[in-house]
Amino acid sequence: MARNISIIPKAPIARILMDAGAKRVSAEAVDAFTDVIIDIAEEISTKAVKIAQHSGRKTVHDGDIKLAVK
Amino acid sequence: MARNISIIPKAPIARILMDAGAKRVSAEAVDAFTDVIIDIAEEISTKAVKIAQHSGRKTVHDGDIKLAVK
């Protein structure tokens, strides 16, 4: 999971867990969570880029993101 | 979507989109994407915290995250 260290910082990810009511969070849980979030983000990104290309655009718009999530 | 500015920084989110092959990304797309990612992270967090509590633990472990995603 070392690849994720450089992509999304762990602190905000840990904060979202704490805000959800976690009293404590293991370091491994933060690593696993960061990994999961990045995987999901990559999936959505790939779809959004395809949707933009399909529409003949080089720019990804917010509508592409919204459609990719559906 | 202003609430998200302070949670997860936008730069890594935009970078994931660029890495997926986006030539350009609108500012609104980055906002929408950040929003989506945070919503998903909050959902998973809430589930993971419940799973940890259900197991009688105050600490969220990586297994709780993995189970929450399934």
Backbone of each chain as nested JSON, in Angstrom:
{
  "chains": [
    {"id": "A", "residues": [
      {"number": 1, "name": "MET", "atoms": {"N": [0.819, -1.206, 0.0], "CA": [0.0, 0.0, 0.0], "C": [0.857, 1.262, 0.0]}},
      {"number": 2, "name": "ALA", "atoms": {"N": [2.155, 1.072, -0.172], "CA": [3.067, 2.214, -0.127], "C": [2.759, 3.209, -1.242]}},
      {"number": 3, "name": "ARG", "atoms": {"N": [2.201, 2.698, -2.351], "CA": [1.915, 3.569, -3.488], "C": [0.968, 4.705, -3.124]}},
      {"number": 4, "name": "ASN", "atoms": {"N": [0.15, 4.475, -2.104], "CA": [-0.863, 5.469, -1.775], "C": [-0.348, 6.622, -0.94]}},
      {"number": 5, "name": "ILE", "atoms": {"N": [0.786, 6.399, -0.292], "CA": [1.31, 7.428, 0.603], "C": [1.463, 8.753, -0.128]}},
      {"number": 6, "name": "SER", "atoms": {"N": [1.877, 8.653, -1.389], "CA": [2.165, 9.871, -2.13], "C": [0.94, 10.454, -2.83]}},
      {"number": 7, "name": "ILE", "atoms": {"N": [-0.17, 9.716, -2.869], "CA": [-1.32, 10.197, -3.644], "C": [-2.28, 11.037, -2.791]}},
      {"number": 8, "name": "ILE", "atoms": {"N": [-2.957, 10.399, -1.86], "CA": [-3.87, 11.156, -0.986], "C": [-3.29, 11.122, 0.425]}},
      {"number": 9, "name": "PRO", "atoms": {"N": [-3.152, 12.274, 1.061], "CA": [-2.597, 12.288, 2.421], "C": [-3.504, 11.535, 3.382]}},
      {"number": 10, "name": "LYS", "atoms": {"N": [-2.896, 10.861, 4.367], "CA": [-3.664, 10.004, 5.265], "C": [-4.454, 10.775, 6.322]}},
      {"number": 11, "name": "ALA", "atoms": {"N": [-3.95, 11.938, 6.698], "CA": [-4.592, 12.679, 7.787], "C": [-6.079, 12.972, 7.532]}},
      {"number": 12, "name": "PRO", "atoms": {"N": [-6.427, 13.506, 6.35], "CA": [-7.859, 13.774, 6.125], "C": [-8.692, 12.499, 6.071]}},
      {"number": 13, "name": "ILE", "atoms": {"N": [-8.09, 11.415, 5.603], "CA": [-8.779, 10.128, 5.55], "C": [-9.072, 9.645, 6.981]}},
      {"number": 14, "name": "ALA", "atoms": {"N": [-8.071, 9.764, 7.847], "CA": [-8.244, 9.375, 9.253], "C": [-9.288, 10.264, 9.921]}},
      {"number": 15, "name": "ARG", "atoms": {"N": [-9.287, 11.534, 9.535], "CA": [-10.227, 12.482, 10.15], "C": [-11.676, 12.118, 9.81]}},
      {"number": 16, "name": "ILE", "atoms": {"N": [-11.905, 11.662, 8.581], "CA": [-13.258, 11.271, 8.173], "C": [-13.726, 10.094, 9.035]}},
      {"number": 17, "name": "LEU", "atoms": {"N": [-12.813, 9.167, 9.319], "CA": [-13.141, 8.025, 10.198], "C": [-13.467, 8.498, 11.621]}},
      {"number": 18, "name": "MET", "atoms": {"N": [-12.666, 9.413, 12.127], "CA": [-12.909, 9.929, 13.479], "C": [-14.242, 10.682, 13.533]}},
      {"number": 19, "name": "ASP", "atoms": {"N": [-14.505, 11.452, 12.476], "CA": [-15.757, 12.217, 12.418], "C": [-16.972, 11.287, 12.367]}},
      {"number": 20, "name": "ALA", "atoms": {"N": [-16.765, 10.059, 11.867], "CA": [-17.867, 9.092, 11.78], "C": [-18.108, 8.425, 13.132]}},
      {"number": 21, "name": "GLY", "atoms": {"N": [-17.298, 8.77, 14.142], "CA": [-17.538, 8.265, 15.49], "C": [-16.507, 7.268, 16.0]}},
      {"number": 22, "name": "ALA", "atoms": {"N": [-15.419, 7.074, 15.255], "CA": [-14.382, 6.155, 15.719], "C": [-13.666, 6.76, 16.929]}},
      {"number": 23, "name": "LYS", "atoms": {"N": [-13.526, 5.942, 17.978], "CA": [-12.789, 6.427, 19.161], "C": [-11.29, 6.349, 18.887]}},
      {"number": 24, "name": "ARG", "atoms": {"N": [-10.893, 5.229, 18.295], "CA": [-9.503, 5.037, 17.894], "C": [-9.481, 4.355, 16.534]}},
      {"number": 25, "name": "VAL", "atoms": {"N": [-8.402, 4.55, 15.804], "CA": [-8.256, 3.945, 14.479], "C": [-6.84, 3.386, 14.369]}},
      {"number": 26, "name": "SER", "atoms": {"N": [-6.704, 2.125, 13.989], "CA": [-5.361, 1.552, 13.841], "C": [-4.698, 2.118, 12.589]}},
      {"number": 27, "name": "ALA", "atoms": {"N": [-3.367, 2.128, 12.594], "CA": [-2.613, 2.627, 11.434], "C": [-2.956, 1.803, 10.203]}},
      {"number": 28, "name": "GLU", "atoms": {"N": [-3.138, 0.483, 10.409], "CA": [-3.471, -0.403, 9.285], "C": [-4.849, -0.054, 8.709]}},
      {"number": 29, "name": "ALA", "atoms": {"N": [-5.755, 0.375, 9.585], "CA": [-7.09, 0.753, 9.116], "C": [-7.005, 1.989, 8.228]}},
      {"number": 30, "name": "VAL", "atoms": {"N": [-6.176, 2.94, 8.609], "CA": [-6.015, 4.153, 7.795], "C": [-5.395, 3.796, 6.453]}},
      {"number": 31, "name": "ASP", "atoms": {"N": [-4.403, 2.901, 6.479], "CA": [-3.793, 2.439, 5.219], "C": [-4.827, 1.763, 4.327]}},
      {"number": 32, "name": "ALA", "atoms": {"N": [-5.606, 0.858, 4.926], "CA": [-6.607, 0.115, 4.152], "C": [-7.657, 1.076, 3.582]}},
      {"number": 33, "name": "PHE", "atoms": {"N": [-8.043, 2.045, 4.401], "CA": [-9.077, 2.999, 3.986], "C": [-8.559, 3.865, 2.837]}},
      {"number": 34, "name": "THR", "atoms": {"N": [-7.324, 4.343, 2.966], "CA": [-6.727, 5.173, 1.911], "C": [-6.673, 4.38, 0.604]}},
      {"number": 35, "name": "ASP", "atoms": {"N": [-6.285, 3.115, 0.723], "CA": [-6.206, 2.231, -0.433], "C": [-7.557, 2.093, -1.135]}},
      {"number": 36, "name": "VAL", "atoms": {"N": [-8.583, 1.843, -0.344], "CA": [-9.936, 1.659, -0.868], "C": [-10.42, 2.932, -1.569]}},
      {"number": 37, "name": "ILE", "atoms": {"N": [-10.196, 4.06, -0.934], "CA": [-10.655, 5.339, -1.496], "C": [-9.957, 5.627, -2.826]}},
      {"number": 38, "name": "ILE", "atoms": {"N": [-8.661, 5.353, -2.877], "CA": [-7.918, 5.602, -4.117], "C": [-8.381, 4.657, -5.218]}},
      {"number": 39, "name": "ASP", "atoms": {"N": [-8.63, 3.39, -4.869], "CA": [-9.139, 2.443, -5.87], "C": [-10.466, 2.932, -6.45]}},
      {"number": 40, "name": "ILE", "atoms": {"N": [-11.358, 3.364, -5.574], "CA": [-12.665, 3.86, -6.02], "C": [-12.481, 5.106, -6.888]}},
      {"number": 41, "name": "ALA", "atoms": {"N": [-11.602, 6.004, -6.464], "CA": [-11.364, 7.241, -7.217], "C": [-10.8, 6.926, -8.607]}},
      {"number": 42, "name": "GLU", "atoms": {"N": [-9.93, 5.924, -8.682], "CA": [-9.347, 5.555, -9.98], "C": [-10.409, 4.958, -10.907]}},
      {"number": 43, "name": "GLU", "atoms": {"N": [-11.294, 4.15, -10.342], "CA": [-12.38, 3.568, -11.138], "C": [-13.283, 4.649, -11.722]}},
      {"number": 44, "name": "ILE", "atoms": {"N": [-13.691, 5.573, -10.858], "CA": [-14.573, 6.662, -11.292], "C": [-13.864, 7.525, -12.34]}},
      {"number": 45, "name": "SER", "atoms": {"N": [-12.576, 7.803, -12.118], "CA": [-11.795, 8.629, -13.055], "C": [-11.746, 8.002, -14.435]}},
      {"number": 46, "name": "THR", "atoms": {"N": [-11.463, 6.701, -14.458], "CA": [-11.35, 6.005, -15.741], "C": [-12.665, 6.104, -16.509]}},
      {"number": 47, "name": "LYS", "atoms": {"N": [-13.782, 5.896, -15.786], "CA": [-15.101, 6.002, -16.422], "C": [-15.359, 7.419, -16.914]}},
      {"number": 48, "name": "ALA", "atoms": {"N": [-15.053, 8.41, -16.079], "CA": [-15.323, 9.81, -16.426], "C": [-14.536, 10.239, -17.662]}},
      {"number": 49, "name": "VAL", "atoms": {"N": [-13.284, 9.793, -17.737], "CA": [-12.449, 10.135, -18.899], "C": [-13.046, 9.513, -20.165]}},
      {"number": 50, "name": "LYS", "atoms": {"N": [-13.498, 8.26, -20.06], "CA": [-14.12, 7.593, -21.22], "C": [-15.387, 8.323, -21.655]}},
      {"number": 51, "name": "ILE", "atoms": {"N": [-16.169, 8.762, -20.687], "CA": [-17.41, 9.481, -20.992], "C": [-17.104, 10.794, -21.714]}},
      {"number": 52, "name": "ALA", "atoms": {"N": [-16.093, 11.52, -21.237], "CA": [-15.702, 12.785, -21.879], "C": [-15.222, 12.527, -23.308]}},
      {"number": 53, "name": "GLN", "atoms": {"N": [-14.383, 11.5, -23.471], "CA": [-13.856, 11.171, -24.806], "C": [-14.994, 10.771, -25.754]}},
      {"number": 54, "name": "HIS", "atoms": {"N": [-15.935, 10.009, -25.205], "CA": [-17.091, 9.564, -25.991], "C": [-17.904, 10.757, -26.495]}},
      {"number": 55, "name": "SER", "atoms": {"N": [-17.884, 11.846, -25.716], "CA": [-18.612, 13.066, -26.093], "C": [-17.747, 13.969, -26.97]}},
      {"number": 56, "name": "GLY", "atoms": {"N": [-16.552, 13.495, -27.35], "CA": [-15.674, 14.261, -28.223], "C": [-14.971, 15.409, -27.519]}},
      {"number": 57, "name": "ARG", "atoms": {"N": [-14.857, 15.317, -26.201], "CA": [-14.208, 16.39, -25.436], "C": [-12.873, 15.921, -24.858]}},
      {"number": 58, "name": "LYS", "atoms": {"N": [-11.933, 16.876, -24.767], "CA": [-10.66, 16.585, -24.105], "C": [-10.72, 16.988, -22.635]}},
      {"number": 59, "name": "THR", "atoms": {"N": [-11.732, 17.783, -22.303], "CA": [-11.88, 18.267, -20.927], "C": [-12.929, 17.45, -20.185]}},
      {"number": 60, "name": "VAL", "atoms": {"N": [-12.582, 16.978, -19.003], "CA": [-13.549, 16.271, -18.159], "C": [-14.376, 17.311, -17.403]}},
      {"number": 61, "name": "HIS", "atoms": {"N": [-15.685, 17.252, -17.556], "CA": [-16.6, 18.172, -16.874], "C": [-17.22, 17.493, -15.659]}},
      {"number": 62, "name": "ASP", "atoms": {"N": [-17.865, 18.29, -14.812], "CA": [-18.475, 17.714, -13.612], "C": [-19.59, 16.722, -13.957]}},
      {"number": 63, "name": "GLY", "atoms": {"N": [-20.279, 16.958, -15.08], "CA": [-21.321, 16.029, -15.501], "C": [-20.765, 14.647, -15.811]}},
      {"number": 64, "name": "ASP", "atoms": {"N": [-19.519, 14.601, -16.298], "CA": [-18.874, 13.309, -16.586], "C": [-18.631, 12.54, -15.289]}},
      {"number": 65, "name": "ILE", "atoms": {"N": [-18.239, 13.263, -14.258], "CA": [-18.006, 12.65, -12.948], "C": [-19.33, 12.094, -12.415]}},
      {"number": 66, "name": "LYS", "atoms": {"N": [-20.362, 12.93, -12.492], "CA": [-21.665, 12.524, -11.947], "C": [-22.215, 11.296, -12.676]}},
      {"number": 67, "name": "LEU", "atoms": {"N": [-22.03, 11.277, -14.012], "CA": [-22.502, 10.131, -14.792], "C": [-21.67, 8.883, -14.473]}},
      {"number": 68, "name": "ALA", "atoms": {"N": [-20.384, 9.071, -14.255], "CA": [-19.495, 7.946, -13.961], "C": [-19.858, 7.271, -12.637]}},
      {"number": 69, "name": "VAL", "atoms": {"N": [-20.395, 8.049, -11.715], "CA": [-20.717, 7.51, -10.391], "C": [-22.018, 6.722, -10.425]}},
      {"number": 70, "name": "LYS", "atoms": {"N": [-22.905, 7.076, -11.367], "CA": [-24.229, 6.429, -11.416], "C": [-24.146, 4.948, -11.777]}}
    ]},
    {"id": "B", "residues": [
      {"number": 1, "name": "MET", "atoms": {"N": [-20.403, 22.977, -2.152], "CA": [-19.323, 22.014, -1.997], "C": [-18.154, 22.597, -1.211]}},
      {"number": 2, "name": "ALA", "atoms": {"N": [-18.359, 23.769, -0.648], "CA": [-17.275, 24.433, 0.075], "C": [-16.806, 23.605, 1.266]}},
      {"number": 3, "name": "ARG", "atoms": {"N": [-17.697, 22.788, 1.795], "CA": [-17.352, 21.995, 2.972], "C": [-16.162, 21.081, 2.719]}},
      {"number": 4, "name": "ASN", "atoms": {"N": [-15.984, 20.715, 1.448], "CA": [-14.939, 19.736, 1.142], "C": [-13.55, 20.333, 1.042]}},
      {"number": 5, "name": "ILE", "atoms": {"N": [-13.491, 21.622, 0.842], "CA": [-12.181, 22.252, 0.644], "C": [-11.265, 21.923, 1.814]}},
      {"number": 6, "name": "SER", "atoms": {"N": [-11.846, 21.882, 2.998], "CA": [-11.017, 21.692, 4.187], "C": [-10.779, 20.217, 4.512]}},
      {"number": 7, "name": "ILE", "atoms": {"N": [-11.476, 19.302, 3.843], "CA": [-11.344, 17.893, 4.216], "C": [-10.247, 17.181, 3.429]}},
      {"number": 8, "name": "ILE", "atoms": {"N": [-10.481, 16.988, 2.147], "CA": [-9.467, 16.335, 1.316], "C": [-8.944, 17.364, 0.313]}},
      {"number": 9, "name": "PRO", "atoms": {"N": [-7.636, 17.531, 0.226], "CA": [-7.092, 18.511, -0.718], "C": [-7.435, 18.133, -2.15]}},
      {"number": 10, "name": "LYS", "atoms": {"N": [-7.678, 19.152, -2.987], "CA": [-8.131, 18.89, -4.35], "C": [-7.029, 18.411, -5.274]}},
      {"number": 11, "name": "ALA", "atoms": {"N": [-5.793, 18.833, -5.014], "CA": [-4.693, 18.518, -5.944], "C": [-4.55, 17.011, -6.177]}},
      {"number": 12, "name": "PRO", "atoms": {"N": [-4.513, 16.175, -5.114], "CA": [-4.367, 14.733, -5.376], "C": [-5.568, 14.146, -6.095]}},
      {"number": 13, "name": "ILE", "atoms": {"N": [-6.744, 14.711, -5.835], "CA": [-7.965, 14.246, -6.511], "C": [-7.855, 14.56, -8.006]}},
      {"number": 14, "name": "ALA", "atoms": {"N": [-7.418, 15.764, -8.326], "CA": [-7.247, 16.156, -9.732], "C": [-6.177, 15.286, -10.39]}},
      {"number": 15, "name": "ARG", "atoms": {"N": [-5.127, 14.961, -9.639], "CA": [-4.032, 14.161, -10.185], "C": [-4.513, 12.765, -10.57]}},
      {"number": 16, "name": "ILE", "atoms": {"N": [-5.41, 12.191, -9.763], "CA": [-5.951, 10.858, -10.076], "C": [-6.713, 10.917, -11.403]}},
      {"number": 17, "name": "LEU", "atoms": {"N": [-7.458, 12.0, -11.616], "CA": [-8.175, 12.18, -12.886], "C": [-7.2, 12.308, -14.055]}},
      {"number": 18, "name": "MET", "atoms": {"N": [-6.144, 13.074, -13.879], "CA": [-5.157, 13.253, -14.948], "C": [-4.456, 11.918, -15.231]}},
      {"number": 19, "name": "ASP", "atoms": {"N": [-4.143, 11.194, -14.177], "CA": [-3.475, 9.891, -14.34], "C": [-4.373, 8.905, -15.081]}},
      {"number": 20, "name": "ALA", "atoms": {"N": [-5.686, 9.107, -15.002], "CA": [-6.623, 8.215, -15.691], "C": [-6.732, 8.576, -17.17]}},
      {"number": 21, "name": "GLY", "atoms": {"N": [-6.025, 9.628, -17.583], "CA": [-5.976, 9.955, -19.004], "C": [-6.68, 11.237, -19.395]}},
      {"number": 22, "name": "ALA", "atoms": {"N": [-7.132, 12.011, -18.408], "CA": [-7.794, 13.277, -18.73], "C": [-6.767, 14.261, -19.276]}},
      {"number": 23, "name": "LYS", "atoms": {"N": [-7.115, 14.898, -20.413], "CA": [-6.206, 15.906, -20.97], "C": [-6.375, 17.208, -20.189]}},
      {"number": 24, "name": "ARG", "atoms": {"N": [-7.622, 17.543, -19.901], "CA": [-7.938, 18.735, -19.101], "C": [-9.099, 18.379, -18.178]}},
      {"number": 25, "name": "VAL", "atoms": {"N": [-9.184, 19.09, -17.073], "CA": [-10.248, 18.845, -16.099], "C": [-10.792, 20.199, -15.664]}},
      {"number": 26, "name": "SER", "atoms": {"N": [-12.116, 20.381, -15.722], "CA": [-12.663, 21.66, -15.284], "C": [-12.623, 21.75, -13.761]}},
      {"number": 27, "name": "ALA", "atoms": {"N": [-12.586, 22.969, -13.263], "CA": [-12.567, 23.183, -11.806], "C": [-13.809, 22.561, -11.165]}},
      {"number": 28, "name": "GLU", "atoms": {"N": [-14.94, 22.662, -11.879], "CA": [-16.194, 22.101, -11.352], "C": [-16.113, 20.574, -11.27]}},
      {"number": 29, "name": "ALA", "atoms": {"N": [-15.385, 19.978, -12.224], "CA": [-15.232, 18.519, -12.198], "C": [-14.435, 18.097, -10.967]}},
      {"number": 30, "name": "VAL", "atoms": {"N": [-13.404, 18.854, -10.638], "CA": [-12.59, 18.526, -9.461], "C": [-13.432, 18.684, -8.202]}},
      {"number": 31, "name": "ASP", "atoms": {"N": [-14.244, 19.756, -8.152], "CA": [-15.146, 19.952, -7.013], "C": [-16.118, 18.783, -6.881]}},
      {"number": 32, "name": "ALA", "atoms": {"N": [-16.735, 18.409, -8.003], "CA": [-17.726, 17.325, -7.99], "C": [-17.073, 16.009, -7.576]}},
      {"number": 33, "name": "PHE", "atoms": {"N": [-15.878, 15.786, -8.074], "CA": [-15.16, 14.545, -7.786], "C": [-14.792, 14.48, -6.297]}},
      {"number": 34, "name": "THR", "atoms": {"N": [-14.277, 15.587, -5.777], "CA": [-13.914, 15.647, -4.356], "C": [-15.148, 15.362, -3.502]}},
      {"number": 35, "name": "ASP", "atoms": {"N": [-16.248, 15.955, -3.887], "CA": [-17.513, 15.771, -3.187], "C": [-17.932, 14.3, -3.148]}},
      {"number": 36, "name": "VAL", "atoms": {"N": [-17.86, 13.664, -4.314], "CA": [-18.251, 12.262, -4.452], "C": [-17.364, 11.369, -3.577]}},
      {"number": 37, "name": "ILE", "atoms": {"N": [-16.075, 11.625, -3.641], "CA": [-15.101, 10.811, -2.897], "C": [-15.343, 10.94, -1.392]}},
      {"number": 38, "name": "ILE", "atoms": {"N": [-15.603, 12.158, -0.946], "CA": [-15.833, 12.373, 0.486], "C": [-17.14, 11.703, 0.918]}},
      {"number": 39, "name": "ASP", "atoms": {"N": [-18.175, 11.791, 0.081], "CA": [-19.444, 11.126, 0.405], "C": [-19.227, 9.618, 0.572]}},
      {"number": 40, "name": "ILE", "atoms": {"N": [-18.5, 9.024, -0.365], "CA": [-18.237, 7.589, -0.31], "C": [-17.417, 7.253, 0.939]}},
      {"number": 41, "name": "ALA", "atoms": {"N": [-16.41, 8.075, 1.223], "CA": [-15.557, 7.845, 2.399], "C": [-16.377, 7.933, 3.69]}},
      {"number": 42, "name": "GLU", "atoms": {"N": [-17.313, 8.854, 3.73], "CA": [-18.156, 8.998, 4.926], "C": [-19.07, 7.787, 5.111]}},
      {"number": 43, "name": "GLU", "atoms": {"N": [-19.589, 7.288, 3.995], "CA": [-20.455, 6.095, 4.059], "C": [-19.695, 4.887, 4.587]}},
      {"number": 44, "name": "ILE", "atoms": {"N": [-18.509, 4.677, 4.022], "CA": [-17.686, 3.536, 4.444], "C": [-17.293, 3.688, 5.911]}},
      {"number": 45, "name": "SER", "atoms": {"N": [-16.933, 4.91, 6.314], "CA": [-16.532, 5.179, 7.703], "C": [-17.643, 4.841, 8.678]}},
      {"number": 46, "name": "THR", "atoms": {"N": [-18.835, 5.284, 8.353], "CA": [-19.976, 5.054, 9.241], "C": [-20.199, 3.557, 9.426]}},
      {"number": 47, "name": "LYS", "atoms": {"N": [-20.111, 2.808, 8.315], "CA": [-20.277, 1.349, 8.387], "C": [-19.163, 0.719, 9.21]}},
      {"number": 48, "name": "ALA", "atoms": {"N": [-17.915, 1.136, 8.952], "CA": [-16.756, 0.547, 9.64], "C": [-16.836, 0.784, 11.148]}},
      {"number": 49, "name": "VAL", "atoms": {"N": [-17.274, 1.97, 11.539], "CA": [-17.4, 2.289, 12.97], "C": [-18.464, 1.392, 13.61]}},
      {"number": 50, "name": "LYS", "atoms": {"N": [-19.57, 1.199, 12.898], "CA": [-20.636, 0.324, 13.409], "C": [-20.143, -1.107, 13.556]}},
      {"number": 51, "name": "ILE", "atoms": {"N": [-19.375, -1.563, 12.58], "CA": [-18.842, -2.933, 12.612], "C": [-17.903, -3.101, 13.804]}},
      {"number": 52, "name": "ALA", "atoms": {"N": [-17.048, -2.115, 14.049], "CA": [-16.12, -2.179, 15.194], "C": [-16.909, -2.188, 16.51]}},
      {"number": 53, "name": "GLN", "atoms": {"N": [-17.901, -1.328, 16.604], "CA": [-18.72, -1.26, 17.818], "C": [-19.464, -2.566, 18.04]}},
      {"number": 54, "name": "HIS", "atoms": {"N": [-19.962, -3.144, 16.954], "CA": [-20.685, -4.411, 17.018], "C": [-19.788, -5.522, 17.549]}},
      {"number": 55, "name": "SER", "atoms": {"N": [-18.492, -5.4, 17.29], "CA": [-17.515, -6.382, 17.77], "C": [-17.0, -6.022, 19.166]}},
      {"number": 56, "name": "GLY", "atoms": {"N": [-17.584, -5.0, 19.77], "CA": [-17.2, -4.61, 21.124], "C": [-15.862, -3.899, 21.21]}},
      {"number": 57, "name": "ARG", "atoms": {"N": [-15.434, -3.319, 20.1], "CA": [-14.153, -2.604, 20.072], "C": [-14.339, -1.102, 19.918]}},
      {"number": 58, "name": "LYS", "atoms": {"N": [-13.425, -0.355, 20.542], "CA": [-13.424, 1.099, 20.356], "C": [-12.487, 1.506, 19.234]}},
      {"number": 59, "name": "THR", "atoms": {"N": [-11.637, 0.542, 18.831], "CA": [-10.655, 0.82, 17.772], "C": [-11.132, 0.231, 16.446]}},
      {"number": 60, "name": "VAL", "atoms": {"N": [-11.124, 1.05, 15.413], "CA": [-11.456, 0.566, 14.078], "C": [-10.21, -0.095, 13.485]}},
      {"number": 61, "name": "HIS", "atoms": {"N": [-10.34, -1.35, 13.078], "CA": [-9.231, -2.096, 12.472], "C": [-9.398, -2.133, 10.952]}},
      {"number": 62, "name": "ASP", "atoms": {"N": [-8.331, -2.571, 10.268], "CA": [-8.413, -2.626, 8.801], "C": [-9.479, -3.616, 8.326]}},
      {"number": 63, "name": "GLY", "atoms": {"N": [-9.705, -4.688, 9.108], "CA": [-10.742, -5.649, 8.741], "C": [-12.137, -5.014, 8.725]}},
      {"number": 64, "name": "ASP", "atoms": {"N": [-12.336, -4.027, 9.598], "CA": [-13.638, -3.328, 9.64], "C": [-13.855, -2.528, 8.353]}},
      {"number": 65, "name": "ILE", "atoms": {"N": [-12.773, -1.924, 7.876], "CA": [-12.839, -1.152, 6.625], "C": [-13.165, -2.099, 5.474]}},
      {"number": 66, "name": "LYS", "atoms": {"N": [-12.435, -3.222, 5.432], "CA": [-12.614, -4.164, 4.316], "C": [-14.028, -4.73, 4.302]}},
      {"number": 67, "name": "LEU", "atoms": {"N": [-14.549, -5.036, 5.504], "CA": [-15.919, -5.561, 5.593], "C": [-16.936, -4.482, 5.197]}},
      {"number": 68, "name": "ALA", "atoms": {"N": [-16.665, -3.251, 5.574], "CA": [-17.586, -2.147, 5.274], "C": [-17.707, -1.904, 3.771]}},
      {"number": 69, "name": "VAL", "atoms": {"N": [-16.639, -2.209, 3.049], "CA": [-16.627, -1.956, 1.606], "C": [-17.391, -3.035, 0.846]}},
      {"number": 70, "name": "LYS", "atoms": {"N": [-17.432, -4.26, 1.427], "CA": [-18.066, -5.388, 0.73], "C": [-19.564, -5.212, 0.582]}}
    ]}
  ]
}
